[in-house]
Every structure is written in structure tokens, then in C-alpha cells.
Amino acid sequence: MALGFFSKYGLIQFENEQNANMLQVHVLIDQETNWARYQRENRKKEKTEKLDIVQPLSNHCPTEIELEIKKEKELDLDLEKDKDSSTFPPENKLKNITKFFESEFGRLSPVQLDELRSWVFEDNFDVEVIKLAVKEASLNNKRTLNYIKGILRNWRSEGIETVSAVNNRVAERFESKQPKEWTGAEIPLDGPWNK
């Protein structure tokens, strides 16, 4: 029955009683349906989209020079954002404190740079006050940002926000730590130990 259908529509030809030949097979094998074409084109699009998402040079590790250039660009961007007037011109505020910090503690990481930036521009600490806090941390041999942040927080809670107020506080602490002159009047001469 199937052979009759195929031969009626010209899909199969009989050479003799034993051999049948399907003429359209090679055409059917190479042919694709509209759905198959649609799926093939979508797969191509997905491949190109995936390649577009991949970051070029994903195995590239930035060099120290590239990191410094990036840090300088970040500094310049921050300086353009904030035009606050103080002891230093705004473009020099962050550079000044960054150079001072690096001279005391060594190279800054990006996290430390962000912390310094927030102290200067968000918390509005005076650059000279930050420098004094860094010096105090160095004198106490506590070279961490958290320690400096604690110093700045304590000073602000005590109302100390200027260089002169910091210097006055340091002088008061120094005087309070000085040993008092001993007059000898504190120890009684007669007591149970003399008997």
C-alpha cells in the first residue's frame, strides 16, 4: 500500500521487480524545514550574544602602573565632583592626604583610598586633622584605618574638629600623664609598722 502511494506520486521508481529507487531522498535529506532554519539561526544569535558578554582579555591581570593610573583617575574624578574650600584647594585635598598616608603607612589599597575619600568628602574632616590622627596612630604603633577612624570619631564626639583643638587636647593629655612632684607628706611617719 505504501509502495503504491509512493509510486503514484513519483517518489519511488521501480527499475525491475527487485530494485526500487527513491529519487527524492537526497533532496529530502539536504532540505530543512522553516522551523529547523529558525532554530539554527537562533543558535547562531545566542553564540554571538554569549561572546559579546564575555569580557575581553578575561585572564588579564592589571600591572602596578595600570593600577596607579586607575587610582589617579579615581582621584581626579573625585576632585572634580567636590569643590569644597578649605585649607587646601579642593583638587589637592585628596592627593595631599593620600601622599601623606602613603608616606606613613605605605601603598594604599583601593578600599583604603575609598575610606580616605569618605573621610574627606563625606564626613568633612579637615585634612590636617586627619593627618594628626594618622600621626597619633603611628606614635601608638597602631597602623590601621579602623584605629584612625576611632581617633577621628572620638575627637568629633568630644567636639574636637580643628587643628588647634587637637593640639590643646594633646597638651592636656601630656600634662595629665606627667608625674606629680612628691612631697613625702602622703606617708605617715608613725603607724603600726614603726612599733
MIKEGU-854047 format. One record per atom (N, C-alpha, C): x, y, z. Coordinates in pm, whole numbers, padded with zeros to 5 digits, always signed. Example, Ala and Ser with C-alpha at 12.3 -4.5 7.8 and 13.67 -1.06 7.14 Angstrom:
BEGIN
+01319-00569+00780;+01230-00450+00780;+01320-00330+00780;+01285-00225+00708;+01367-00106+00714;+01290+00003+00787;
END
This chain:
BEGIN
+00081-00117+00000;+00000+00000+00000;+00088+00126+00000;+00191+00130+00086;+00280+00245+00091;+00357+00256-00040;+00399+00144-00096;+00473+00146-00221;+00386+00200-00334;+00258+00166-00332;+00166+00216-00432;+00151+00367-00421;+00142+00417-00300;+00129+00562-00276;+00254+00635-00326;+00374+00582-00289;+00498+00646-00332;+00514+00646-00484;+00477+00532-00547;+00493+00525-00693;+00390+00615-00763;+00268+00628-00705;+00164+00713-00764;+00209+00860-00767;+00276+00906-00664;+00319+01045-00656;+00462+01067-00705;+00524+00967-00757;+00655+00980-00820;+00770+00985-00722;+00747+00939-00604;+00854+00940-00505;+00942+00816-00514;+00889+00712-00575;+00965+00587-00588;+00954+00538-00732;+01060+00476-00779;+01062+00421-00914;+01111+00279-00906;+01051+00194-00981;+01090+00053-00986;+01171+00031-01112;+01298-00015-01096;+01379-00048-01213;+01339-00184-01265;+01324-00272-01177;+01270-00404-01207;+01194-00449-01085;+01150-00569-01083;+01066-00613-00971;+01144-00619-00840;+01270-00629-00847;+01351-00644-00727;+01410-00511-00676;+01435-00418-00762;+01502-00294-00723;+01404-00177-00729;+01399-00102-00617;+01319+00021-00612;+01415+00135-00582;+01390+00247-00642;+01478+00361-00626;+01394+00483-00584;+01434+00549-00475;+01365+00671-00432;+01444+00789-00485;+01387+00863-00579;+01458+00969-00648;+01475+01095-00561;+01383+01122-00475;+01384+01247-00400;+01456+01239-00263;+01517+01124-00232;+01576+01105-00099;+01689+01206-00075;+01780+01220-00170;+01892+01312-00147;+01844+01457-00134;+01734+01493-00198;+01679+01627-00185;+01615+01645-00047;+01545+01540+00000;+01480+01546+00130;+01582+01553+00244;+01694+01486+00228;+01795+01484+00333;+01860+01621+00347;+01889+01690+00239;+01953+01822+00244;+01857+01935+00278;+01728+01908+00267;+01628+02012+00287;+01601+02032+00436;+01576+02157+00476;+01539+02184+00614;+01404+02253+00616;+01333+02231+00724;+01203+02295+00737;+01222+02437+00787;+01117+02514+00782;+01124+02652+00831;+01160+02654+00980;+01101+02562+01056;+01129+02553+01200;+01276+02522+01226;+01331+02430+01151;+01472+02394+01168;+01561+02514+01134;+01528+02590+01030;+01605+02708+00991;+01598+02813+01102;+01478+02833+01157;+01458+02929+01266;+01544+02892+01387;+01542+02765+01424;+01622+02721+01540;+01772+02738+01514;+01817+02705+01394;+01959+02719+01361;+02002+02865+01369;+01922+02956+01319;+01955+03099+01325;+01957+03151+01469;+01864+03103+01551;+01864+03143+01693;+01987+03093+01767;+02031+02972+01736;+02153+02920+01799;+02273+03006+01761;+02279+03052+01637;+02388+03139+01595;+02384+03271+01672;+02263+03328+01687;+02249+03454+01762;+02293+03438+01906;+02251+03328+01970;+02289+03305+02110;+02439+03293+02125;+02505+03226+02031;+02650+03214+02039;+02717+03351+02031;+02671+03434+01939;+02733+03566+01926;+02702+03653+02047;+02580+03641+02103;+02547+03718+02224;+02632+03673+02341;+02655+03542+02354;+02740+03493+02463;+02881+03546+02447;+02930+03551+02327;+03065+03602+02304;+03073+03751+02332;+02965+03824+02308;+02965+03967+02336;+02968+03994+02486;+02907+03906+02565;+02901+03924+02710;+03036+03896+02774;+03114+03807+02718;+03243+03770+02775;+03336+03890+02771;+03401+03915+02882;+03492+04028+02891;+03618+03996+02812;+03660+04086+02726;+03783+04061+02652;+03902+04057+02747;+03994+03973+02717;+04114+03955+02799;+04078+03924+02944;+03990+03825+02964;+03945+03794+03098;+04056+03739+03186;+04164+03694+03126;+04275+03644+03206;+04381+03751+03227;+04351+03875+03191;+04445+03986+03202;+04451+04035+03347;+04569+04040+03403;+04589+04090+03539;+04654+04228+03528;+04591+04329+03588;+04647+04465+03572;+04782+04478+03641;+04869+04556+03579;+05001+04579+03636;+04993+04691+03739;+05102+04712+03810;+05104+04819+03911;+05085+04955+03847;+05143+04973+03729;+05128+05101+03660;+04982+05125+03625;+04915+05021+03573;+04773+05035+03539;+04690+05064+03663;+04725+05000+03776;+04651+05026+03900;+04673+05170+03947;+04798+05219+03934;+04823+05358+03974;+04750+05456+03884;+04748+05426+03754;+04675+05514+03661;+04528+05515+03697;+04475+05398+03729;+04333+05389+03768;+04308+05469+03895;+04400+05458+03993;+04385+05531+04119;+04390+05681+04094;+04482+05724+04008;+04492+05867+03975;+04365+05917+03907;+04309+05836+03817;+04184+05874+03750;+04071+05887+03852;+04065+05792+03947;+03962+05799+04050;+03979+05926+04134;+04104+05957+04169;+04130+06079+04245;+04083+06202+04168;+04118+06206+04039;+04079+06322+03957;+03928+06333+03947;+03859+06218+03932;+03713+06222+03924;+03653+06274+04054;+03706+06228+04166;+03654+06274+04295;+03680+06422+04315;+03794+06466+04271;+03828+06606+04287;+03737+06694+04202;+03697+06645+04087;+03605+06721+04003;+03467+06727+04066;+03428+06620+04134;+03294+06613+04195;+03279+06715+04307;+03377+06716+04395;+03365+06802+04513;+03455+06923+04501;+03397+07039+04507;+03471+07165+04503;+03451+07236+04636;+03499+07172+04744;+03484+07226+04878;+03607+07309+04911;+03589+07425+04969;+03704+07510+05001;+03745+07487+05146;+03876+07478+05166;+03931+07459+05299;+04076+07507+05295;+04160+07452+05382;+04299+07491+05387;+04367+07466+05252;+04334+07355+05190;+04390+07319+05060;+04286+07343+04953;+04331+07375+04832;+04235+07380+04722;+04172+07242+04704;+04047+07235+04658;+03977+07108+04650;+04050+07003+04568;+04119+07046+04463;+04186+06946+04380;+04306+06885+04449;+04356+06950+04554;+04472+06898+04624;+04439+06825+04754;+04316+06835+04801;+04279+06775+04930;+04309+06627+04936;+04250+06553+04844;+04264+06407+04848;+04406+06365+04811;+04467+06432+04716;+04605+06398+04680;+04698+06423+04798;+04677+06532+04869;+04760+06567+04983;+04751+06459+05091;+04631+06423+05129;+04615+06324+05236;+04660+06186+05189;+04642+06156+05061;+04686+06026+05008;+04838+06016+05014;+04907+06118+04972;+05054+06116+04976;+05105+06107+05120;+05042+06181+05209;+05083+06175+05349;+05060+06036+05407;+04943+05980+05380;+04910+05847+05431;+05008+05743+05378;+05041+05751+05247;+05135+05655+05189;+05275+05672+05249;+05313+05795+05286;+05445+05814+05347;+05449+05753+05487;+05336+05749+05556;+05333+05692+05691;+05313+05540+05691;+05223+05492+05604;+05182+05351+05610;+05222+05268+05490;+05267+05329+05383;+05297+05254+05262;+05184+05265+05162;+05189+05183+05062;+05095+05189+04950;+04950+05167+04996;+04860+05245+04937;+04717+05238+04969;+04647+05136+04881;+04557+05061+04941;+04471+04973+04861;+04349+05052+04817;+04273+05001+04719;+04152+05073+04677;+04051+05092+04791;+04043+04997+04880;+03950+05009+04993;+03995+05122+05085;+04125+05130+05112;+04177+05237+05197;+04158+05373+05130;+04175+05378+04999;+04154+05502+04926;+04009+05547+04936;+03916+05453+04926;+03774+05486+04942;+03745+05539+05082;+03809+05479+05182;+03789+05523+05320;+03840+05666+05339;+03959+05695+05287;+04012+05831+05295;+03921+05930+05223;+03872+05888+05107;+03783+05974+05029;+03656+06005+05109;+03603+05905+05177;+03481+05929+05255;+03509+06020+05375;+03627+06009+05437;+03661+06097+05548;+03668+06242+05501;+03728+06262+05385;+03749+06399+05337;+03621+06460+05283;+03548+06386+05197;+03436+06445+05125;+03299+06417+05186;+03283+06302+05250;+03152+06271+05307;+03142+06312+05454;+03245+06275+05532;+03244+06310+05675;+03295+06450+05700;+03354+06512+05598;+03403+06651+05603;+03506+06674+05714;+03596+06579+05733;+03707+06601+05825;+03809+06691+05757;+03870+06779+05835;+03976+06864+05784;+04098+06776+05753;+04167+06804+05644;+04281+06724+05603;+04389+06725+05710;+04413+06840+05771;+04516+06849+05875;+04478+06768+05999;+04350+06762+06031;+04304+06682+06144;+04325+06533+06115;+04298+06493+05992;+04323+06352+05953;+04472+06322+05965;+04556+06415+05922;+04700+06395+05933;+04743+06378+06079;+04686+06458+06168;+04719+06445+06310;+04673+06310+06365;+04558+06263+06320;+04511+06131+06364;+04603+06021+06314;+04651+06034+06190;+04746+05936+06135;+04876+05938+06215;+04923+06057+06249;+05046+06068+06330;+05028+06004+06466;+04912+06029+06528;+04888+05969+06660;+04883+05817+06652;+04820+05765+06545;+04815+05620+06527;+04956+05565+06507;+05039+05636+06432;+05177+05591+06411;+05256+05592+06541;+05238+05698+06622;+05309+05705+06750;+05267+05591+06844;+05142+05549+06835;+05094+05438+06917;+05119+05303+06853;+05187+05305+06737;+05218+05183+06661;+05092+05104+06624;+04988+05175+06593;+04861+05114+06550;+04832+05165+06409;+04887+05099+06312;+04876+05147+06173;+04761+05080+06100;+04639+05106+06146;+04520+05054+06078;+04420+05167+06057;+04339+05151+05954;+04237+05252+05927;+04131+05255+06037;+04100+05140+06092;+03999+05137+06198;+04045+05215+06321;+04172+05207+06352;+04224+05282+06466;+04215+05432+06439;+04254+05472+06319;+04245+05614+06282;+04100+05660+06281;+04013+05575+06229;+03870+05609+06228;+03818+05627+06370;+03865+05542+06461;+03825+05555+06601;+03874+05685+06662;+03998+05724+06628;+04051+05852+06678;+03965+05967+06628;+03936+05966+06499;+03856+06075+06440;+03715+06078+06499;+03658+05960+06520;+03522+05953+06578;+03522+06007+06721;+03624+05969+06798;+03633+06018+06937;+03652+06169+06941;+03738+06220+06854;+03760+06365+06851;+03631+06438+06814;+03559+06385+06716;+03434+06452+06675;+03331+06447+06788;+03322+06334+06859;+03224+06324+06968;+03260+06418+07083;+03389+06448+07100;+03433+06542+07202;+03430+06687+07153;+03390+06707+07027;+03381+06840+06971;+03514+06893+06921;+03609+06807+06902;+03742+06847+06856;+03746+06827+06704;+03740+06939+06630;+03737+06928+06484;+03836+07021+06415;+03919+07091+06493;+04020+07180+06434;+04157+07138+06482;+04257+07186+06412;+04396+07153+06448;+04430+07208+06586;+04387+07330+06615;+04419+07389+06745;+04351+07312+06858;+04228+07266+06837;+04159+07187+06940;+04231+07054+06963;+04281+06993+06855;+04356+06868+06869;+04484+06893+06946;+04553+07001+06912;+04679+07033+06983;+04653+07062+07131;+04546+07131+07164;+04511+07156+07304;+04484+07026+07377;+04412+06936+07313;+04380+06807+07376;+04507+06726+07402;+04598+06726+07304;+04724+06653+07321;+04805+06713+07436;+04806+06845+07446;+04879+06911+07555;+04817+06875+07691;+04683+06873+07699;+04616+06836+07825;+04649+06692+07864;+04648+06603+07767;+04681+06463+07797;+04825+06450+07844;+04913+06525+07781;+05054+06518+07818;+05073+06567+07961;+05006+06677+07997;+05016+06731+08132;+04956+06636+08235;+04847+06570+08199;+04783+06478+08294;+04868+06353+08317;+04954+06319+08222;+05037+06199+08237;+05169+06229+08307;+05202+06356+08327;+05326+06392+08393;+05318+06349+08541;+05425+06290+08592;+05422+06251+08734;+05419+06376+08823;+05339+06367+08925;+05328+06478+09019;+05453+06480+09109;+05489+06597+09150;+05606+06609+09236;+05570+06553+09374;+05655+06467+09425;+05627+06401+09552;+05684+06484+09666;+05599+06511+09759;+05642+06593+09874;+05674+06505+09994;+05636+06384+09993;+05663+06294+10105;+05560+06305+10214;+05466+06395+10204;+05368+06417+10309;+05258+06313+10305;+05257+06233+10206;+05146+06137+10195;+05164+06016+10287;+05286+05984+10322;+05310+05865+10404;+05324+05909+10550;+05239+05859+10638;+05252+05894+10779;+05379+05832+10838;+05445+05907+10922;+05570+05858+10980;+05545+05762+11095;+05439+05784+11167;+05411+05691+11276;+05291+05607+11235;+05303+05482+11255;+05197+05389+11222;+05230+05253+11280;+05151+05155+11250;+05173+05023+11308;+05306+04962+11263;+05364+05009+11158;+05490+04950+11111;+05611+05000+11188;+05594+05107+11264;+05705+05160+11342;+05717+05093+11478;+05630+05011+11521;+05633+04952+11656;+05712+04829+11663;
END
